[in-house]
Amino acid sequence: FLALACLAGGAAAGKAVQKSEGEDRKITEVVKLLQELLEKSKAEGDTERNLFAKYKCYCDTNEADKTAEIERLTEEIAVLEAKIEELQAHNGKLSKEVAKLDADMAQNKQDREEATALRKKESEEFLAEEANLVQAIAQMKDAIKVLAEIGADQTLSSAADHAQYMAGHEASMLKLKTSLKTALVAASAFVSQKKMEPLESFIQAPFTGTYSARSGEVVGILKDMKDTFEANLASAREAEKRAQTAYNKYMADMVKAFDEMESAYNTKQGLLSDNDDDLSSKRTQLEAAESQKAEAEDFLAKLLEMCASKKKQYENRVDLRTQEEAALSEAIAILNSDAAFATFGSVSATSIGAQFFQKKSSIRRHRQLSAAAGADASNEEPRKRAMGFLQAAEEVKGSSPLLGRIMAMLQANNPFKTVLEEIEKMLGLIEKEGEADADQKNWCDKERKETNDNLDSANKKIEELTAAITELNTTINDPSTGLIVQIKNTEDDLEENYNSQVSETKARTEENMVYQKDIGTLVEAEALVEQAVKVLSKYYQKIMAEGAFVQMAKDDPAPPSSWDDKYEGQSEAGGSSAIEMLEFILQNTKQEEKQAHDDELASQHSYEDSMQSLKDSEAELQETLVNLKAALASAEKELKLKEEDLAKTEEELAALEAYLLKIKPGCDFITENLDGRITARVKESQSLKDATKLLKGSPVYKQAMEEEHQEDLGECKGICEKSEDHVDCKACLGKTSVPGYCAGHPATQGC
């Protein structure tokens, strides 16, 4: 029995050894599987590290580019906002100035209208007064004439009463009273009541047919009134002339002021319009820059979030893979050790797959002036003395054609009358020469003023055009905010956008390939692990089913205890733990597969969202590029027009300056020598007048004039010898009768 028991025990032990060797072969398959999984995990870790390096390079590059773009756009926005604020402030100032100019122009126009209305009223009042005075003067003359005809004028007679002259003049007296009444009505506004009373009394008194001394008083009053009216008329006309002159000067000054205000008004309106255009352009640029900045900030925010998420994913995957590789290494160590079955129960292998996440992210004439001085008259004969005056004047003045001609005539012994007539002509020429000099001076002053005004306007226009050209050049070529640099930046952004689309698509393709490879590996691993679990489970179930038992008699001797009655093998020493570990690996592998599917779906959605954002940004950039190029074309066109206008204005300025230089010698001459020429003409005229006086004062001249006068008396010479003032001489010369002449000239001697 004992031998049989020993034999049975040895057989059981050998069977156990065989099972142990079989189990080692199965565990070796698991170890090889785990070793393959470990190598694949390391290879995938290297692949993911390279992919993450590329991903991080993409994140760093785009983060730096977008950060620089945001800084550039922030600076551009600040410059544009400052420029807009400056333009708005300038427009506000211009608007106030335009409003003031408009009000001043309206006030100017109103003042001119009021002045015109007042001038018209004054002119009408003057015309009415002039008509009244003219009528009154005419009527006074008629009344005085009638009174003179009836002998009322005592200055024409030596007696106080002339009844013999009044007979038969009743009708004339009635007509006189009628004329006086009419004249008194017209004169009532200009004559005092004290003078009116004798006239009214004269008119109202009945006609007696006898001359009264009272009519002489009336004639005196009438003459006095006529003189007063004539003086008033002359005074009124002079006042009207002065008023009209003052009005003309006032209107000229006001029109000039209005034209200057209107010019300033139009200029400021033009600046307002230019500023509005520039303001609109700057606002458009500001909106575009703000939009680009917002897009860049949104892109950067998404990029940072995506990159942070991807980094976290990578770190998590590295951590999980580290844990997985540690678990695999530990599992291999456990399965490959002598004490594997003893330690399986104390090992907790956790291998959870790492996760991948990917998200996206601009003078006309000259004359010699000279002075003339008169020489002192000597006791020489008048002709020689006159020549002395003229020679002295010519020595001072220099060669004078006028003085030389007079001296030649005197030397040629021309008649005094001929010489005097020539002197009168020469005095007239001297006067005309003075007028010509004054006209020349006035012309020069006018031409210089108008040309200088035009020069000021041209210089002002050149300044405005130069400022506008500078501003347009800034708008086009400014290195920070110019249209050209904006277009380049937009084109760079478009190229960057395109490169981002290409790089993201490439990265997405590479990730998808890794995903497909990863899924294939996971599926293969699941199959292997499932097979290993199936083999191990089947093996241990078989061991448990084939357990052996040995029964001993009660009465047999009791040996030392060595094992239990029931044979359990190595099932409880680690076999079930190995299965559980493999099942845990299988479960984590399936979870990793599911996570890989979820990550792929999330990455695809993130890729599609990023591509849509890039497409939208691309469309906005293209629209911005079109608008900027249109603004550039408009600015370049305006710049060309401004430059052409500037060139034309500079040509006009050069022409004006050349014109001033052209007239400068003549105008400077007349301006600098006008006073000397005036003095010379005064002395030359005085010399001619002194010569005339000397000639006329000579006995020869007087004798010649007397002979000429006697010849002019003709057949009346004998009658006029006694007195040329006598009525006989006057009547003879007038070829009329003495009574007839006295009738018209009663005060003549002999009447």
C-alpha positions in Angstrom: 0.0 0.0 0.0 2.8 2.3 0.9 4.6 1.7 -2.3 1.4 2.1 -4.2 0.9 5.4 -2.5 4.4 6.5 -3.2 4.0 5.5 -6.9 0.7 7.4 -7.1 2.3 10.5 -5.6 5.2 10.3 -8.0 2.9 10.0 -10.9 0.8 13.0 -9.8 4.0 15.0 -9.4 5.2 14.2 -12.9 1.8 15.1 -14.3 2.0 18.4 -12.5 5.4 19.1 -14.1 4.1 18.4 -17.5 1.2 20.9 -16.9 3.7 23.4 -15.7 5.7 23.1 -18.9 2.6 23.4 -21.0 1.6 26.5 -19.1 5.0 28.0 -19.7 4.5 27.6 -23.5 1.1 29.4 -23.3 2.6 32.2 -21.1 5.4 32.5 -23.6 2.8 33.3 -26.3 1.3 35.9 -24.0 4.8 37.3 -23.3 5.6 37.5 -27.0 2.2 39.2 -27.5 2.9 41.6 -24.7 6.4 42.2 -26.1 5.0 43.0 -29.5 2.5 45.3 -27.9 5.3 47.0 -26.0 7.4 47.5 -29.2 4.3 48.8 -31.0 3.6 51.2 -28.2 7.1 52.6 -28.3 7.0 52.9 -32.1 3.6 54.7 -31.9 5.1 56.9 -29.2 8.0 57.9 -31.6 5.5 58.5 -34.3 3.2 60.6 -32.1 6.3 62.5 -30.8 7.2 63.4 -34.4 3.6 64.3 -35.2 3.4 66.4 -32.0 6.7 68.2 -32.9 5.3 69.1 -36.3 2.0 70.1 -34.6 3.8 72.2 -32.0 6.0 73.8 -34.8 2.7 74.7 -36.6 1.3 76.2 -33.3 4.4 78.2 -32.5 4.8 79.6 -36.1 1.1 80.6 -36.3 1.1 82.0 -32.8 4.1 84.2 -33.6 2.7 85.3 -37.0 -0.8 86.1 -35.6 0.7 87.9 -32.5 2.9 90.0 -34.8 -0.1 90.7 -37.1 -2.3 91.7 -34.1 0.5 94.1 -32.9 0.8 95.5 -36.4 -3.0 95.9 -36.8 -3.2 97.4 -33.2 -0.6 100.1 -34.2 -2.3 100.6 -37.6 -5.7 101.1 -35.8 -4.2 103.5 -33.3 -2.7 105.6 -36.2 -6.0 105.5 -38.2 -8.0 106.5 -35.1 -5.6 109.4 -34.4 -5.8 110.4 -38.1 -9.6 110.2 -38.0 -9.8 112.3 -34.8 -7.4 114.8 -36.4 -9.6 115.0 -39.5 -12.7 115.4 -37.4 -11.2 118.2 -35.4 -10.0 119.9 -38.6 -13.5 119.5 -40.1 -15.0 121.0 -36.9 -12.7 124.0 -37.1 -13.4 124.4 -40.9 -17.1 124.1 -40.3 -17.0 126.9 -37.8 -14.9 129.0 -40.2 -17.2 128.3 -43.1 -20.3 129.2 -41.0 -18.7 132.5 -40.0 -17.7 133.2 -43.6 -21.3 132.5 -44.7 -22.7 134.7 -42.0 -20.2 137.5 -42.8 -21.0 137.2 -46.6 -24.7 137.4 -45.9 -24.1 140.5 -43.6 -21.9 142.0 -46.4 -24.6 141.5 -48.9 -27.2 142.9 -46.6 -25.0 146.0 -45.9 -24.5 146.6 -49.6 -28.3 146.3 -50.2 -29.0 148.7 -47.4 -26.3 151.1 -48.7 -27.7 150.8 -52.2 -31.2 151.5 -51.0 -30.0 154.5 -48.9 -28.0 155.8 -51.9 -31.1 155.4 -54.2 -33.3 157.3 -51.7 -30.7 160.1 -51.3 -30.3 160.3 -55.1 -34.1 160.5 -55.6 -34.3 163.3 -52.9 -31.4 165.1 -54.7 -33.1 164.8 -58.1 -36.3 166.2 -56.6 -34.5 169.0 -54.9 -32.4 169.7 -58.0 -35.6 169.9 -60.2 -37.2 172.3 -57.7 -34.2 174.5 -57.5 -33.7 174.5 -61.3 -37.4 175.3 -61.8 -37.3 178.0 -59.1 -34.1 179.6 -60.6 -35.7 179.6 -64.1 -38.8 181.2 -62.7 -36.8 183.8 -60.8 -34.9 184.7 -63.9 -38.2 185.1 -65.8 -39.6 187.3 -63.1 -36.4 189.4 -62.9 -36.4 189.7 -66.8 -40.1 190.9 -66.8 -39.4 193.4 -64.0 -36.3 194.6 -65.9 -38.4 195.0 -69.1 -40.9 197.3 -67.3 -38.1 199.2 -65.6 -38.5 197.9 -62.1 -34.8 197.3 -61.8 -33.6 200.6 -60.3 -30.0 199.7 -61.1 -30.9 200.4 -64.8 -32.3 203.9 -64.3 -31.4 207.1 -62.4 -34.9 208.1 -61.3 -37.0 206.6 -58.5 -40.3 206.6 -60.4 -40.8 206.1 -64.1 -44.5 206.3 -64.7 -43.8 206.9 -68.4 -42.4 203.4 -68.7 -45.3 201.7 -67.0 -48.0 202.8 -69.4 -49.3 199.9 -71.4 -47.6 197.1 -69.3 -50.7 195.9 -67.4 -50.6 192.6 -69.2 -46.9 192.2 -68.4 -47.6 192.9 -64.7 -50.3 190.3 -64.6 -48.0 187.8 -66.2 -45.3 188.8 -63.7 -47.5 188.2 -60.8 -48.4 184.8 -62.1 -44.7 183.8 -62.6 -43.9 185.2 -59.1 -46.7 183.1 -57.5 -45.3 180.0 -59.2 -41.8 180.8 -58.2 -42.8 181.5 -54.6 -44.5 178.2 -54.3 -41.3 176.5 -55.5 -39.1 178.7 -53.3 -41.2 178.4 -50.1 -39.1 175.5 -48.8 -35.8 177.4 -49.3 -36.6 181.1 -48.4 -37.3 182.6 -45.0 -40.7 184.2 -44.3 -39.1 187.6 -43.9 -38.2 187.6 -47.6 -41.4 186.1 -48.7 -43.6 188.8 -47.2 -42.5 191.7 -49.6 -43.0 189.4 -52.5 -46.5 188.3 -51.4 -47.4 192.0 -50.7 -46.1 193.0 -54.2 -48.2 190.2 -55.8 -51.4 191.1 -53.8 -51.1 194.9 -54.3 -53.3 196.3 -57.2 -51.6 197.6 -60.3 -51.8 201.5 -60.4 -50.0 202.0 -63.7 -47.3 203.9 -61.9 -43.9 202.5 -61.1 -43.3 202.1 -57.3 -40.0 201.9 -55.6 -41.3 198.8 -53.9 -40.8 196.8 -57.1 -37.1 197.6 -56.9 -37.0 196.0 -53.5 -38.7 192.9 -55.0 -36.1 192.7 -57.8 -33.4 192.8 -55.2 -35.1 190.0 -53.2 -35.5 188.0 -56.3 -31.9 188.3 -57.3 -30.8 187.5 -53.8 -33.1 184.4 -53.9 -31.8 183.4 -57.3 -28.2 183.6 -56.1 -29.1 181.6 -53.0 -30.9 179.0 -55.1 -27.9 178.7 -57.5 -25.5 178.4 -54.6 -27.8 175.8 -53.0 -28.0 173.9 -56.3 -24.2 173.9 -56.7 -23.8 172.8 -53.1 -26.4 170.0 -53.5 -24.8 168.8 -56.7 -21.4 168.8 -55.0 -22.8 166.9 -52.0 -24.4 164.4 -54.4 -21.1 163.9 -56.2 -19.3 163.4 -52.9 -22.0 161.0 -51.7 -21.9 159.0 -55.0 -18.1 158.8 -54.8 -18.2 157.6 -51.2 -20.8 155.1 -52.2 -18.8 153.8 -55.1 -15.7 153.4 -52.9 -17.7 151.7 -50.1 -19.3 149.3 -52.6 -15.9 148.5 -54.2 -14.4 147.8 -50.8 -17.4 145.7 -49.8 -17.4 143.7 -53.1 -13.6 143.1 -52.7 -14.2 141.9 -49.1 -17.1 139.7 -50.3 -14.9 138.2 -53.1 -12.1 137.5 -50.6 -14.6 135.8 -48.2 -16.2 133.9 -51.1 -12.8 132.7 -52.2 -11.9 131.6 -48.7 -15.4 130.0 -48.3 -14.9 128.0 -51.5 -11.4 126.9 -50.5 -12.5 125.7 -47.1 -15.5 124.0 -48.6 -13.0 122.2 -50.9 -10.9 121.2 -47.9 -14.0 120.0 -46.1 -14.9 117.8 -49.1 -11.3 116.5 -49.3 -11.3 115.8 -45.6 -14.7 114.0 -45.9 -13.3 111.8 -48.7 -10.1 111.1 -46.7 -12.2 110.5 -43.5 -14.4 108.0 -45.4 -11.3 106.2 -46.7 -9.7 106.2 -43.3 -12.9 104.8 -41.7 -13.0 102.1 -44.3 -9.4 101.2 -43.6 -10.1 101.3 -39.9 -13.1 98.9 -40.3 -11.0 96.6 -42.4 -8.1 96.7 -39.9 -10.4 96.1 -37.0 -12.1 93.3 -38.8 -8.7 91.7 -39.6 -7.6 92.2 -36.0 -10.8 90.5 -34.7 -10.3 87.6 -37.1 -6.6 87.3 -36.1 -7.5 87.4 -32.4 -10.3 84.8 -32.9 -7.9 82.6 -34.9 -5.2 83.0 -32.2 -7.7 82.2 -29.4 -8.8 79.1 -31.2 -5.2 78.2 -32.0 -4.1 78.6 -28.4 -7.0 76.6 -27.2 -6.5 73.9 -29.7 -2.7 73.7 -29.2 -3.2 73.7 -25.4 -5.7 70.9 -25.8 -3.5 69.0 -28.1 -0.5 69.4 -25.7 -2.7 68.2 -22.9 -3.8 65.3 -25.0 -0.2 64.5 -25.9 1.0 64.7 -22.3 -2.0 62.5 -21.3 -1.2 60.0 -24.0 2.5 60.0 -23.0 1.4 59.4 -19.5 -1.0 56.7 -20.5 1.5 55.2 -22.8 4.1 55.3 -20.1 1.6 53.5 -17.8 0.8 51.1 -20.6 4.4 50.4 -21.3 5.1 50.0 -17.6 2.1 47.7 -17.3 3.3 45.7 -20.3 6.8 45.6 -19.0 5.5 44.5 -15.6 3.2 41.9 -17.2 6.1 40.6 -19.2 8.3 40.5 -16.1 5.5 38.7 -14.2 4.8 36.2 -16.9 8.5 35.6 -17.5 9.5 35.0 -13.9 9.7 31.8 -11.9 7.3 33.3 -9.3 4.8 34.4 -11.9 1.9 32.4 -10.6 2.7 33.5 -7.0 2.7 37.2 -7.8 -0.1 37.5 -10.4 -2.6 38.2 -7.6 -0.7 41.2 -6.3 -0.2 43.0 -9.7 -2.8 45.6 -11.0 -2.0 46.2 -14.7 -3.7 49.3 -16.1 -3.0 50.2 -19.7 -5.2 53.0 -21.1 -4.6 54.3 -24.6 -3.4 57.8 -25.0 -5.7 60.3 -26.7 -5.0 62.4 -29.8 -6.8 65.7 -30.3 -6.2 68.2 -33.0 -7.7 71.6 -33.5 -7.0 74.5 -36.0 -6.2 78.3 -36.0 0.0 107.5 -50.6 7.4 149.8 -68.0 5.8 149.8 -70.8 7.7 152.8 -71.6 10.6 154.9 -70.1 11.1 158.7 -70.3 14.0 160.6 -68.9 12.9 162.8 -66.0 14.7 166.1 -65.2 14.3 169.2 -63.2 13.8 172.7 -64.6 14.7 176.0 -62.9 13.8 179.5 -64.0 16.5 182.0 -64.6 16.2 185.5 -63.1 14.8 188.0 -65.5 17.2 190.7 -66.6 16.7 194.2 -68.1 17.3 192.8 -71.6 14.9 193.2 -74.3 11.8 190.9 -73.7 12.6 188.5 -76.5 16.1 188.0 -75.2 15.0 187.8 -71.7 12.4 185.1 -72.6 15.2 183.2 -74.4 17.3 183.6 -71.3 14.5 182.0 -69.2 14.2 179.1 -71.6 18.0 178.6 -72.0 18.4 178.5 -68.2 15.6 176.0 -67.9 17.1 173.9 -70.6 20.5 174.0 -69.0 19.0 172.6 -65.8 16.7 170.1 -67.4 18.9 169.1 -70.3 17.9 168.8 -73.9 14.2 169.7 -74.1 12.5 169.6 -77.5 9.8 172.0 -76.3 12.1 174.6 -74.9 14.4 174.3 -77.8 11.6 174.8 -80.3 10.4 178.0 -78.5 14.0 179.4 -78.4 14.4 178.6 -82.2 11.2 180.5 -82.9 12.4 183.5 -80.8 15.7 183.4 -82.6 14.0 183.3 -85.9 12.1 186.5 -84.9 8.7 184.9 -85.3 5.7 187.1 -84.5 4.9 187.1 -80.8 1.5 185.9 -81.4 2.8 182.8 -83.2 5.3 182.2 -80.4 2.7 182.6 -77.7 0.3 180.2 -79.5 3.1 177.7 -79.6 3.8 178.2 -75.9 0.1 177.5 -75.2 0.3 174.3 -77.2 3.5 173.3 -75.4 1.9 174.0 -72.0 -0.9 171.7 -73.1 1.6 169.0 -74.1 3.3 169.3 -70.7 0.0 168.9 -69.0 -0.8 165.8 -71.2 2.7 164.4 -70.4 1.9 164.8 -66.7 -1.4 163.0 -67.2 0.4 160.2 -69.1 3.0 159.9 -66.3 0.1 159.6 -63.8 -1.6 157.1 -65.9 1.6 155.1 -66.2 2.1 155.2 -62.4 -1.5 154.1 -61.8 -1.1 151.4 -64.4 2.1 150.1 -62.7 0.5 150.2 -59.3 -2.6 148.4 -60.6 -0.6 145.8 -62.5 1.8 145.1 -59.6 -1.1 144.8 -57.1 -3.1 142.5 -59.3 0.0 140.4 -60.2 1.1 140.2 -56.5 -2.4 139.2 -55.5 -2.3 136.5 -58.2 1.1 135.5 -56.9 -0.3 135.2 -53.4 -3.2 133.1 -54.7 -0.8 130.9 -56.7 1.5 130.4 -53.7 -1.4 129.6 -51.5 -2.7 127.2 -54.0 0.7 125.6 -54.3 0.9 125.2 -50.5 -2.6 123.6 -50.5 -1.7 121.3 -53.4 1.6 120.4 -51.9 -0.1 119.5 -48.6 -2.7 117.5 -50.4 0.0 115.6 -52.4 1.9 114.9 -49.3 -1.2 113.6 -47.6 -2.0 111.4 -50.6 1.5 110.1 -50.7 1.2 109.3 -47.0 -2.1 107.6 -47.7 -0.5 105.5 -50.5 3.0 105.0 -49.3 3.0 105.3 -45.5 5.1 102.3 -44.3 2.6 101.6 -41.5 -0.8 102.6 -42.8 -0.3 103.2 -46.5 -2.6 101.5 -49.0 0.4 99.8 -50.6 1.6 98.2 -47.4 -2.0 97.3 -46.5 -2.4 95.6 -49.8 0.9 93.7 -49.3 -0.1 92.8 -45.7 -3.5 91.5 -47.0 -1.8 89.6 -49.8 0.6 88.1 -47.2 -2.4 87.2 -45.0 -4.0 85.5 -48.0 -0.8 83.6 -48.7 -0.6 82.7 -45.0 -4.2 81.6 -45.0 -3.6 79.4 -48.1 -0.5 77.9 -46.5 -2.5 77.2 -43.3 -5.1 75.4 -45.3 -2.4 73.3 -47.1 -0.5 72.5 -43.8 -3.7 71.6 -41.9 -4.9 69.4 -44.7 -1.5 67.7 -44.8 -1.4 67.2 -41.0 -5.0 65.9 -41.1 -4.1 63.4 -43.8 -1.0 62.2 -41.8 -3.1 61.9 -38.6 -5.7 59.9 -40.5 -3.1 57.5 -41.8 -1.7 57.1 -38.2 -5.3 56.5 -37.0 -5.9 53.8 -39.6 -2.6 52.1 -38.7 -3.4 52.4 -35.0 -6.9 50.9 -35.5 -5.4 48.0 -37.4 -2.9 47.4 -34.6 -5.6 47.6 -32.0 -7.9 45.2 -33.8 -5.0 42.7 -34.2 -4.1 43.1 -30.5 -7.7 42.4 -29.5 -7.7 39.3 -31.5 -4.5 38.0 -30.0 -5.5 38.9 -26.5 -9.0 37.3 -27.0 -7.2 34.1 -28.3 -4.8 34.1 -25.3 -7.7 34.5 -22.8 -9.6 31.7 -24.6 -6.6 29.4 -24.4 -5.8 30.1 -20.8 -9.5 29.9 -19.7 -9.9 26.6 -21.4 -6.7 25.3 -19.9 -7.5 26.2 -16.3 -11.1 24.9 -16.6 -9.7 21.6 -17.8 -7.3 21.4 -14.8 -10.1 22.1 -12.4 -12.2 19.4 -14.0 -9.5 16.7 -13.8 -8.7 17.0 -10.1 -7.6 13.5 -8.2 -8.3 12.3 -4.7 -6.7 9.3 -2.6 -8.6 7.6 0.4 -6.6 5.9 3.2 -7.8 3.5 5.8 -8.4 4.5 9.3 -6.3 2.1 10.7 -3.2 2.8 8.6 -0.2 4.6 10.2 -0.2 8.4 9.9 2.7 10.0 7.9 3.7 13.7 8.2 1.4 16.0 6.4 2.7 17.3 3.0 -0.3 18.6 0.9 -4.0 18.5 1.1 -6.2 15.8 -0.1 -7.6 17.8 -3.0 -5.2 18.6 -5.8 -5.8 22.1 -7.1 -2.6 22.5 -9.2 -1.4 26.1 -10.0 -4.8 27.5 -10.7 -4.8 29.6 -7.5 -1.1 30.4 -7.8 -1.6 32.9 -10.6 -3.4 31.4 -13.6 -6.7 33.3 -13.0 -4.7 36.5 -12.4 -3.1 36.2 -15.8 -6.4 35.7 -17.4 -7.8 38.7 -15.5 -4.8 40.8 -16.6 -5.2 39.7 -20.2 -8.9 40.5 -20.0 -8.0 43.9 -18.5 -5.6 44.5 -21.4 -8.4 43.4 -23.8 -10.9 45.8 -22.2 -8.4 48.7 -22.3 -7.5 47.9 -25.9 -11.2 48.1 -26.9 -11.5 51.4 -24.9 -8.4 52.7 -26.8 -10.0 51.6 -30.1 -13.2 53.5 -29.2 -11.1 56.5 -28.0 -9.2 56.4 -31.3 -12.5 56.5 -33.2 -13.8 59.3 -31.1 -10.5 61.3 -31.4 -10.6 60.8 -35.2 -14.2 62.1 -35.4 -13.3 65.1 -33.1 -10.2 65.8 -35.2 -12.1 65.7 -38.4 -14.8 68.0 -37.0 -12.1 70.4 -35.7 -10.4 70.2 -39.1 -13.6 71.0 -41.0 -14.4 73.9 -38.6 -10.9 75.3 -39.0 -11.0 75.0 -42.8 -14.4 76.8 -42.8 -12.9 79.6 -40.6 -9.9 79.8 -43.0 -12.2 79.9 -46.0 -14.4 82.7 -44.5 -11.2 84.6 -43.5 -9.9 84.1 -47.1 -13.1 85.5 -48.6 -13.0 88.6 -46.3 -9.3 89.1 -47.1 -10.1 88.9 -50.8 -12.9 91.5 -50.4 -10.6 93.7 -48.4 -7.9 93.4 -51.1 -10.4 94.4 -53.8 -11.5 97.5 -51.7 -7.9 98.5 -51.0 -6.8 98.2 -54.6 -9.9 100.3 -55.6 -8.9 102.9 -53.0 -5.3 102.8 -54.2 -6.4 103.4 -57.8 -8.6 106.3 -56.7 -5.9 107.8 -54.6 -3.3 107.5 -57.4 -5.7 109.1 -59.8 -6.3 112.0 -57.5 -2.6 112.3 -56.8 -1.9 112.5 -60.6 -4.5 115.3 -60.9 -3.1 117.2 -58.0 0.4 116.9 -59.4 -0.7 118.1 -62.8 -2.6 121.0 -61.1 0.6 121.8 -59.1 2.8 121.8 -62.2 0.3 124.1 -64.0 0.1 126.4 -61.0 3.9 126.6 -60.7 4.0 127.5 -64.4 1.5 130.3 -63.8 3.6 131.4 -60.8 6.7 131.5 -62.9 4.8 133.5 -65.6 3.6 136.0 -63.0 7.1 136.4 -61.6 8.5 136.9 -65.1 5.8 139.5 -65.9 6.8 141.4 -62.7 10.4 141.3 -63.7 9.5 142.4 -67.2 7.6 145.5 -66.0 9.9 146.2 -63.1 12.5 148.5 -64.9 9.7 150.8 -66.4 7.6 150.8 -63.2 10.5 151.3 -60.9 11.6 154.3 -63.1 8.2 156.0 -63.1 7.8 155.3 -59.4 11.2 156.6 -58.4 11.2 159.6 -60.8 7.6 160.7 -60.8 8.0 163.5 -58.2 11.1 164.8 -60.1 9.3 164.7 -63.4 6.4 166.6 -61.8 8.8 169.2 -60.4 10.6 169.5 -63.8 7.3 170.0 -65.6 6.2 172.7 -63.1 9.4 174.5 -63.6 9.3 174.1 -67.4 5.7 175.3 -67.4 6.6 178.2 -65.2 9.5 179.1 -67.5 7.1 179.1 -70.5 4.6 181.2 -68.5 7.3 183.7 -67.4 8.4 183.9 -71.0 4.8 184.5 -72.0 4.5 187.2 -69.4 7.7 188.9 -70.6 6.6 188.8 -74.2 3.1 190.2 -73.4 4.6 192.9 -71.3 6.9 194.2 -74.1 6.0 197.5 -75.9 6.4 195.8 -79.2 3.8 193.2 -78.3 1.4 195.8 -76.9 1.9 197.9 -80.0 1.3 194.9 -82.2 -1.8 194.0 -80.2 -3.1 197.5 -80.5 -2.6 197.6 -84.3 -4.4 194.3 -84.5 -7.2 195.7 -82.3 -7.5 198.8 -84.5 -7.7 196.5 -87.6 -10.4 194.5 -85.8 -12.5 197.8 -85.2 -12.6 198.3 -89.0 -15.2 200.9 -90.1 -16.0 201.7 -86.4 -12.5 202.8 -85.7 -13.3 206.6 -85.9 -16.5 206.1 -83.8 -14.6 204.2 -81.1 -11.7 206.5 -80.8 -13.4 208.5 -78.0 -14.5 205.5 -76.0 -15.1 201.9 -76.8 -17.5 201.6 -73.9 -19.9 204.2 -75.4 -23.1 203.0 -76.8 -22.2 204.4 -80.2 -19.1 202.2 -80.5 -21.0 199.2 -79.1 -23.9 199.6 -81.5 -21.4 200.1 -84.5 -19.5 197.0 -83.6 -22.7 195.1 -83.0 -24.0 196.4 -86.3 -27.2 197.6 -84.7 -28.9 200.9 -83.9 -28.2 202.8 -80.7 -31.8 202.6 -79.4 -31.9 198.9 -80.2 -28.6 198.3 -78.4 -29.8 200.3 -75.4 -33.0 198.3 -75.3 -30.9 195.2 -74.7 -28.1 196.9 -72.7 -29.7 199.8 -70.9 -26.7 200.2 -68.5 -24.3 201.0 -71.4 -22.7 204.4 -71.4 -24.7 206.9 -73.5 -28.1 205.0 -73.3 
